[in-house]
Amino acid sequence: MVEKRQVSRNPVEIERLRQTRPAATELNIQSLTQITLLETILDNVPEAMIVTDGSGRILRMNQASRDLLGSSFIQAVPDDWTQVFGYYAEDGRVHFLADQLPLLRALKGENVEAAEMIMQPGEDAQPVWISMSARPFYSQADEIAGAVVLFRDITYRKKIEQARELHSRHTEMLYQFSRAMAESSSDLNTIIQVFAVHAAENIGDASIVTLESPTVSGKVITAYYHPEVGERDLLSKYMPRFEQALLQWSIDGILQPGGPKLIQTMEPQQLAEMVAPQLAGFVTEAAAHGLLVVPMIASGRILGSLGLFRDRASEPYTLEYQSMLSDMASRAALAIENSLLLESLREQIRERNSAQEALQTSEERFRSIFETTTLGIKVLDAEGVLLQTNPAFRSMLGVPEAELIGRHFHAFVHPTDAPRIVRRFQDLLSGNTAEIRLEHRILHQQGATIWVKTTFTTMGNAAGENSPAFIVGIIENITEQKKLEREMAELKNRLQGSVEMERLHLAQELHDGPMQDLYSSIFLLDDVSRQVAAEYRTMLGEIRLELHKVLDDLRATARELRPPTLSEFGLEKAIRSYMEDFQEKHPEFKVQVTLEPDSKQLPDGVRLALFRILQHSLSNILRHANANRVRVNFSLADATATLEIIDNGVGFELPTSWMELVRQGHFGMAGAAERIEALGGTFTVESSPGGGATVRARIPCGETQGE
């Protein structure tokens, strides 16, 4: 039962009604009652709705629109809406263009669907994402008599999209950074420069890396970078020579407890007073207004720090950026410690070939590192026999040194990994490379499997012969990292599942809430239209038509949100039904489908992932491709499900990575790739300008998929 509100009218309101509708000067008590019924119906419509006359002046606002927009909204002129009520484009900084406002476009005869914008009604109010659509209605003379404008609060959906974007950016950035670290060949300068460049380009803006100085008390600037060439030159202007450039962050407690420091926004002059003197000039001249500093910590020791200065008009640093930078710093610190250890080992070998006194000093230093580092170390002869191990490595295996010495190193490697490790080790002995890195498993004495990352480095003998004197293996325990990777994969799967559940929930909410309310409103309109004077029936008919269109839109949205009954009919039948519906809605397309029956044998996760990719690909073709032919192929071969969507549209330039599309605000393809990869499959796109596009998804469909 729809609750009815009593609406009272005072003389001033009745006079306003007479002024807005000159033809209604002879209204009697029955007419006023009919208007009251009409406004009661509008107030019970769940969507925020306003009705304007032909000039855009507001005639009616329902209760939902007053709740969302405020009662003072009725006083505004449409040309001033963007300024008065704080409508902004998606970047949140530039006002939405007034001439693109759906109401003004509708008053010119255009049906405007779902223009999205940010509403910031005041400095203290929280911004709200809204979707605005508008359609004109016509008088009996077939002239535009006004417009109906609908508002929807889409803040919840936008927050979900932003959270997914941030998660995707964080994951992609850490992947690219870890890959760059792995390619640095343990060179300290390369590691530090890679850290500076990735931090500046992914988080921004000016980055400065410092390391603890071995000769003086303080931190030496070892690398700096800025993505903009001009600002990079400005940064160089204030950077003295590295061996003399000591940087002391003067912020209280910045690195003493080993914690980060975040200053989101501050006047450049104040910020200049907080940093080292040699950086104050840069802060002032570059108008830096934010600071983020994190330490690099390895084995409980602070190796240095990285500081970022925000000097461009972009969003301030946030706790999310701090978390991203801290993750980068921990990986950089581990790589730096590994590099320092290798350099120490090399230095030890060089000194061992010199004077006996130097050898003594070097051995003591090496022994200190060898015994105390958290990284495992094993020294092998040219045959791979263990000569010496350190406590960290013995702890990984749970085996005393007496049981290790004299045995081949691969005796403690997991049997599945051993053949691969032996082949790579032979490559090292052949002299093709001086260093190899690989991830593999080793076996603890009590049966546990330990994941490790091992770096084998050859050490030449003093006689200068080609064969190595011995081989050093440095082992990092990455069991926790592997566990996190598995948890991340599981999290991605669960996130995909939660998104589908949320879509299903939204579809159900639309069906049980707004759609049922709209049905009730239409029935009430039908009752009222039989009671009111003929002059109001046209407007009631237009409103009834608009409500039907809104109902159709909601029904279509609910159908897209709700996954098809794939488990009952199989993917092949679901695709065929969807394409028949697509052809009916878009007769201008020539549609061709080639589908193999799947006999409902595919796992649920595989079926749903492929169906969602079909939906997204067809949506992209409609919006961007300018195509008139589309072909859909589905096949099962070699326990692999393959789906292809091919169009003859304008095509596009493929990005070098999905992250480029995410940065440009296009999340669909990146989300599709993530969805397919989470199921162990591959997602590819083939396209070029003018050459159409082919989207291809392949997923193994064994019993383990889709769990």
ZAZAKOL-378165 format. One line per 4 residues: number of its first residue (from 1); for each residue x, y, z of C-alpha. Coordinates in steps of 0.25 Angstrom, whole numbers, always signed. Each point is the difference from the previous one (the first is absolute). Example, Ala and Ser with C-alpha at 12.3 -4.5 7.8 and 13.67 -1.06 7.14 Angstrom:
2
1) +49 -18 +31; +6 +14 -2
END
This chain:
707
1) +0 +0 +0; +6 +14 -4; -1 +10 +11; -7 +13 -4
5) +4 +13 +5; -10 +12 +3; +6 +12 -8; -6 +14 +6
9) -1 +12 -9; +1 +14 +5; -5 +13 -8; +14 +3 -4
13) +2 -14 -6; -13 +1 -7; +4 +13 -6; +13 -6 -5
17) -8 -11 -7; -8 +10 -7; +12 +8 -5; +7 -13 -5
21) -12 -5 -7; -9 +12 -6; -10 -10 -5; -3 -4 +14
25) -6 +13 +5; -14 -7 +1; +5 -11 +9; -11 -5 +9
29) +1 -9 +13; +0 -13 -9; +11 +5 -8; +9 +3 +12
33) -3 -14 +6; +4 -6 -14; +13 +8 +1; +2 -5 +14
37) -2 -14 -4; +10 +2 -12; +11 +5 +10; -3 -11 +10
41) +3 -10 -11; +13 +7 -4; +4 +1 +14; -1 -15 +1
45) +8 -3 -12; +14 -5 +6; +8 +7 -11; +4 +15 +2
49) -9 +7 -10; -3 +14 -4; -9 +5 -11; +3 +14 -7
53) -7 +8 -10; +5 +4 -14; +10 +10 +6; +6 -9 +10
57) -7 +6 +12; -4 -11 +10; -15 -3 +1; +1 -12 +9
61) +10 -7 +9; -3 -13 +7; +4 -4 +14; +12 -8 -5
65) +6 +12 -8; -2 +9 +12; +7 -10 +9; +12 -1 -10
69) +1 +14 -5; -6 +9 +11; -13 +8 -1; +7 +13 -4
73) +3 -7 -14; -13 +5 -5; +5 +14 +0; +12 -3 -10
77) +0 +4 -14; +5 -12 -9; +12 +7 -5; +5 +3 +14
81) -2 -15 +5; +15 -4 -2; +5 +12 +8; -11 +2 +11
85) -1 -15 +3; +15 -4 -2; -1 -10 -12; +14 -4 -4
89) +6 -9 -11; +5 -14 +4; +14 +6 +4; -7 +8 +11
93) +7 +13 -3; -7 +6 -13; -15 +4 +0; -9 -9 -8
97) -2 +8 -13; -13 +7 +1; -4 -2 -15; +2 -15 +2
101) -10 +0 +12; -11 -11 -4; -11 +10 +3; +4 +11 -10
105) +3 -11 -10; -14 -6 +2; -7 +14 -2; +7 -1 -14
109) -8 -13 -3; +11 -10 +4; -2 -12 +9; +13 +0 +9
113) +3 -13 +7; +8 -1 +13; +11 +12 +0; +9 -3 +12
117) +5 +11 +9; +5 +4 +14; -9 +9 +8; +7 +8 +11
121) -11 +9 +6; +10 +7 +10; +13 -1 +6; -4 -7 +13
125) -9 -10 -8; +5 -13 -5; +0 -2 -15; -10 -8 -6
129) +0 -8 -14; -12 +2 -7; -6 -5 -14; -9 +10 -7
133) -9 -3 -12; -11 +9 -6; -11 -2 -11; -9 +11 -6
137) -15 -1 +0; -9 +6 -10; -13 +8 +0; -12 -3 -9
141) +6 +9 -10; +12 -9 -1; +9 +11 +6; +10 -2 +11
145) -8 +3 +13; +10 -4 +10; +9 -11 +5; +1 -11 +10
149) +13 -1 +7; +5 -13 +8; +11 +0 +10; +7 -12 +6
153) +10 -1 +11; +11 -9 -5; +10 +3 +11; +1 -15 +5
157) +3 -5 -14; +11 +10 -3; +6 -3 +13; +1 -14 -3
161) +6 +3 -14; +10 +10 +7; +4 -11 +10; +2 -10 -11
165) +9 +10 -8; +9 +2 +12; +1 -14 +2; +4 -3 -14
169) +10 +12 -1; +6 -5 +13; +2 -14 -5; +5 +4 -14
173) +10 +10 +6; +6 -10 +10; +0 -11 -11; +8 +10 -10
177) +9 +4 +11; +3 -14 +5; +3 -4 -14; +10 +12 -2
181) +7 -3 +13; +2 -15 -5; +6 +6 -13; +10 +9 +8
185) +10 -11 +1; +3 +3 +14; +7 +13 -4; -2 +10 +11
189) -1 +13 -8; -10 -6 -10; -9 -5 +12; +0 +14 +6
193) -2 +7 -13; -12 -10 -3; -6 +3 +13; +1 +15 -2
197) -6 +0 -14; -11 -10 +3; -4 +8 +13; +0 +13 -8
201) -8 -5 -12; -10 -9 +8; -3 +9 +12; +7 +14 -4
205) +6 +9 +0; +15 +3 +4; +7 -12 +6; +13 +0 +8
209) +6 -13 +5; +10 +0 +11; +9 -10 +6; +8 -1 +13
213) +14 +5 -2; +11 -10 +4; +10 +11 +3; -8 +11 +6
217) -12 +1 +9; -12 +3 -8; -7 -4 -13; +6 +3 -14
221) -9 +3 -12; +3 -11 -10; -11 +2 -10; -11 +10 -4
225) -11 +1 -11; -11 +8 -5; -10 -4 -11; +0 +14 -6
229) +13 +4 -7; -1 +15 +5; -2 -4 +14; +11 -11 -1
233) +10 +11 -4; -5 +9 +12; +2 -12 +9; +14 -2 -5
237) +3 +15 +2; -1 -2 +15; +7 -14 +1; +14 +2 +4
241) +10 -11 -3; -4 -14 +6; +12 -2 +8; -2 +13 +8
245) -15 +0 +0; -5 -3 +13; -15 +0 +2; -6 +1 +14
249) -15 +0 +0; -3 +10 +12; -14 -4 +2; +0 -6 +14
253) +1 -15 +1; -1 -2 -15; +9 -12 +0; +4 -2 +14
257) -12 -10 +3; +1 -6 -14; -13 +6 -4; -5 +8 -12
261) -4 +15 +0; -12 +5 -8; -3 +15 -2; -12 +1 -10
265) +0 +15 -2; +8 +12 +5; +5 +13 -5; +13 -1 -7
269) +7 +10 +10; -4 -8 +12; +4 -13 -7; +14 +7 -4
273) +2 +2 +15; -1 -15 +3; +9 -6 -10; +15 +0 -1
277) +6 +14 -4; +5 -5 -14; -14 -4 -3; -7 +13 +5
281) +3 +8 -13; -6 -11 -8; -13 -1 +8; -2 +15 -1
285) +3 +1 -15; -8 -12 -4; -11 +4 +10; +0 -14 +6
289) -12 -2 +9; +0 -14 +5; +10 -10 +5; +1 -15 +2
293) +12 -7 +6; +2 -15 +3; +12 -7 +5; +7 -12 -6
297) +1 -11 +10; +7 -13 -1; +4 -10 +11; -6 +10 +10
301) +10 +11 -5; -3 +13 -7; +8 +0 -13; -5 +14 -4
305) -13 +7 -5; -8 +5 -12; -7 +13 +1; -10 +5 -10
309) -4 +15 -2; -14 +3 -6; +2 +12 -9; -11 -1 -11
313) -15 +2 +1; -3 -14 +2; -7 -7 +12; +8 +1 +13
317) +7 -12 +6; -9 -10 +7; +2 -12 +9; -2 -8 -12
321) +12 +6 -6; +8 -2 +13; -4 -14 -1; +4 -2 -14
325) +14 +7 +2; +2 -8 +13; -2 -13 -8; +10 +5 -10
329) +10 +5 +10; +0 -14 +7; +3 -7 -14; +11 +10 -3
333) +6 -2 +14; +1 -15 -2; +6 +2 -14; +10 +10 +6
337) +4 -9 +11; +2 -11 -10; +9 +9 -8; +8 +4 +12
341) +2 -14 +4; +4 -4 -14; +10 +11 -1; +5 -3 +13
345) +3 -14 -4; +7 +4 -13; +8 +10 +8; +4 -11 +9
349) +4 -9 -11; +9 +12 -6; +6 +3 +13; +3 -15 +2
353) +9 +0 -12; +8 +12 +6; +8 +2 +12; -2 -10 +12
357) -3 +12 +9; -11 +5 -9; -5 -15 -1; -1 +0 +15
361) -9 +12 +1; -9 -4 -12; -2 -13 +6; -5 +6 +13
365) -9 +9 -7; -6 -11 -9; -1 -9 +12; -9 +10 +7
369) -9 +2 -12; +0 -15 -2; -4 -4 +14; -10 +11 +3
373) -8 +3 -13; -14 -5 -1; +3 -5 -14; +5 -14 -2
377) +14 -2 -6; +7 -13 -5; +13 -1 -7; +2 -11 -10
381) +11 -6 -8; +0 -1 -15; -8 -13 +1; -11 +5 +9
385) +5 -6 +13; -3 +8 +12; +13 +6 +6; -6 +9 +11
389) -13 +5 +4; -5 +11 +10; -10 -1 +11; -11 +6 -8
393) +1 -10 -10; +1 -12 +10; -12 +6 +7; -8 -1 -13
397) +3 -15 -2; +0 -3 +15; +13 -8 -2; +13 +2 +7
401) +13 +4 -8; +6 -14 +2; -11 -7 -8; +1 +11 -11
405) +15 +1 -3; +4 -10 -11; -14 -2 -6; -5 +5 -13
409) -9 +13 +2; -11 -6 -9; -2 -11 +10; -8 +10 +8
413) -8 +5 -11; -15 -4 -2; +0 -12 -10; -9 +7 -10
417) +9 +12 -1; +14 -7 +0; +1 -3 -15; -2 +14 -3
421) +10 +5 +10; +10 -10 -4; -1 +5 -15; +1 +15 +4
425) +12 -4 +9; +7 -6 -12; -2 +12 -8; +7 +8 +11
429) +12 -10 -1; +1 +1 -15; +4 +15 +1; -12 +5 -7
433) -4 +9 +11; +6 +4 +13; -13 +0 +8; -13 -7 +0
437) -13 +3 +8; -11 -10 +2; -12 -3 +9; -1 -14 +5
441) -4 -8 +12; +9 -7 +11; -4 -10 +10; +1 +2 +15
445) +5 -12 +8; -14 -1 +6; -7 -1 -13; -4 +14 -2
449) +1 +7 -14; +8 +13 +0; -1 +9 -12; +13 +8 -3
453) +6 +9 -10; +15 -4 -2; +11 +8 -7; +12 -8 -5
457) +13 +8 -3; +13 -5 -5; +13 +4 +7; +12 -1 -9
461) +13 -6 +5; +13 +8 +2; +7 -7 -12; -10 +6 -10
465) -5 -13 -5; -13 -1 -6; -6 -10 +10; -5 +7 +13
469) +7 -2 +13; -13 -1 +7; -15 +4 -1; -8 +8 +10
473) -15 -2 +2; -8 +10 +7; -14 -5 +4; -11 +9 +4
477) -12 -7 +7; -13 +5 -8; -10 -10 +6; -8 +11 +6
481) +1 +8 -13; -6 -13 -8; -10 -1 +11; -4 +14 -3
485) -1 -2 -15; -9 -12 +2; -9 +9 +10; +0 +11 -10
489) -4 -10 -11; -11 -5 +9; -4 +14 +4; -1 +4 -15
493) -10 -12 -2; -8 +4 +12; -1 +14 -4; -5 -5 -14
497) -10 -8 +8; -4 +11 +9; -2 +9 -12; -9 -10 -6
501) -8 -1 +13; -1 +15 +0; -5 +1 -14; -10 -11 +3
505) -4 +8 +13; -2 +13 -8; -8 -7 -10; -9 -6 +11
509) -1 +14 +7; -4 +6 -13; -11 -10 -3; -5 +0 +14
513) +1 +15 +3; +0 +10 -11; -6 -8 -11; -12 -4 +9
517) -2 +14 +5; +0 +5 -15; -11 -10 -3; -8 +5 +12
521) +2 +14 -5; -4 -3 -14; -13 -6 +5; -3 +12 +8
525) +2 +9 -12; -10 -8 -8; -10 +2 +12; +3 +15 +0
529) +0 +2 -15; -15 -5 +0; -4 +10 +10; +8 +13 -4
533) -5 +10 -10; +5 -3 -15; +10 +11 +0; +9 -8 +10
537) -2 -13 -6; +11 +3 -11; +10 +3 +11; -4 -12 +8
541) +2 -8 -12; +14 +5 -3; +4 -3 +15; -6 -14 -1
545) +8 -2 -13; +13 +5 +7; -3 -9 +12; -2 -12 -10
549) +14 +4 -6; +6 +1 +13; -6 -14 +3; +6 -6 -13
553) +14 +6 +4; -1 -6 +14; -4 -13 -6; +11 +0 -10
557) +10 +3 +11; -5 -11 +9; +1 -10 -12; +15 +4 -2
561) +3 +0 +15; -6 -14 +2; +9 -11 -5; -8 -10 -10
565) -4 -14 +5; +13 -5 -6; +0 -12 +9; -14 -5 -5
569) +2 +2 -15; +15 +1 -2; +9 +11 -6; -3 -3 -15
573) -15 +2 +2; +2 +12 +9; +9 +7 -11; -10 -4 -11
577) -12 +6 +8; +8 +13 +3; +4 +1 -15; -14 -1 -5
581) -4 +11 +10; +12 +8 -5; -5 -2 -15; -14 +4 +4
585) +4 +13 +7; +11 +3 -11; -5 -4 -14; +10 +9 -6
589) +11 -11 +3; +3 -12 -7; +2 -11 +10; +6 -13 -1
593) +2 -11 +11; +8 -13 -1; -2 -7 +13; +4 -14 +5
597) -10 -6 +11; +7 -1 +13; -11 -10 +6; +0 +8 +13
601) +14 -6 +4; +8 +13 +2; +2 +5 +14; -9 +11 +5
605) +12 +10 +1; +4 -3 -15; -14 +2 -5; -3 +13 +7
609) +14 +6 -3; -2 -3 -15; -14 +5 +0; +4 +13 +7
613) +11 +2 -11; -10 -2 -11; -9 +11 +6; +11 +10 +2
617) +6 -2 -14; -14 +2 -6; -2 +13 +8; +14 +5 -5
621) -4 -3 -14; -13 +8 +1; +7 +12 +7; +14 +1 -7
625) +1 -9 -12; -9 +6 -11; -2 -14 -5; -11 -7 -8
629) +5 -15 +1; +3 -8 +12; +4 -15 +1; +0 -8 +13
633) +7 -14 +0; +0 -9 +12; +8 -13 +0; +5 -12 +9
637) +13 -6 -3; +11 -7 +8; -7 +3 +13; +0 +15 -3
641) -12 +9 -2; +2 +11 -11; -9 +12 -2; +3 +10 -12
645) -8 +13 -3; +4 +6 -13; -5 +13 -6; +3 +8 -13
649) +0 +14 +7; +11 +11 +0; +9 -8 +9; +10 +7 +10
653) +15 +1 +4; +3 -11 +10; +6 +5 +13; +13 -6 +5
657) -7 -5 +13; -14 +0 +5; +4 +10 +11; +1 +11 -11
661) -15 -2 -2; -3 +0 +15; +8 +14 +1; -9 +5 -12
665) -12 -4 +8; -4 -12 -8; -1 -12 +9; -8 -10 -8
669) +12 -7 -7; +9 +0 +12; -11 -6 +8; -3 -11 -11
673) +15 -3 +0; +0 -1 +15; -12 -9 +0; +5 -10 -10
677) +15 +0 +6; -6 -3 +14; -6 -13 -6; +13 -4 -6
681) -3 +5 -14; +5 +10 -10; -7 +12 -6; +5 +7 -13
685) -5 +11 -9; +4 +2 -14; -3 +13 -7; +6 +12 -8
689) -6 +13 -5; -9 -3 -11; +2 -15 +2; -12 -4 +9
693) +3 -8 +13; +0 -14 +5; -2 -3 +14; +4 -14 +4
697) -1 -7 +14; +6 -14 +3; -3 -7 +13; +4 -15 +4
701) -13 -7 +4; +6 -11 +8; -7 -4 +13; +9 +9 +8
705) -5 +13 -7; -11 +8 +5; +1 -5 +14
END
